[in-house]
Amino acid sequence: MQALNDVVRVLLGQARAFREWDNEPALAGTWDSMCVIARQWRQDPDFLDLWELE
């Protein structure tokens, strides 16, 4: 669980930097990585339905 949290924090930091630098391709790549993690997390038994976006 801690590893997942750490990865998300790193990616969020990257996304913020890429947005600040107007680096859209890098920002899109970071967003895609976060989406992959979210899809995998959805399968975890600790996942709560209230975290899911519709």
LINVENJO-V63362 format. One record per pair of residues at least 12 apart in sequence whose C-alpha atoms are under 8 Angstrom apart, sorted by the first residue. I is the first residue (numbers start at 1). J is the second residue. D is the distance in Angstrom with one decimal. If there is no record, write none. Layout:
i: <I | I>
j: <J | J>
d: <D | D>
//
This chain:
i: <8 | 11 | 11 | 11 | 14 | 14 | 15 | 15 | 15>
j: <34 | 30 | 33 | 34 | 27 | 30 | 27 | 30 | 31>
d: <7.0 | 6.3 | 7.9 | 7.1 | 7.8 | 7.2 | 5.4 | 6.1 | 7.3>
//
